[in-house]
Amino acid sequence: MAEPVAPERKCPICGKPTVAAFKPFCSKRCADVDLNRWLTGGYVIPARDDEPMSEDDNSVPGGDEDDRF
């Protein structure tokens, strides 16, 4: 019985087929583009200011910083 073959993945930056040496990218250039996005904050999950703070959060909005410790 033959093993299932995984579908060929595309480079997440440019969409070209991946190269084993740079997986999951197609080239060093695309890998560097991705790294630059991480380092410059390009991949950020937006947060909303109106979200309530969790009970585990030690920060106190508007409070004195010395009161936290």
Secondary structure, 3 states (H helix, E strand, C coil): CCCCCCCCCECCCCCCECCHHHCCCCCHHHHHHHHHHHHCCCCCCCCCCCCCCCCCCCCCCCCCHHHHC
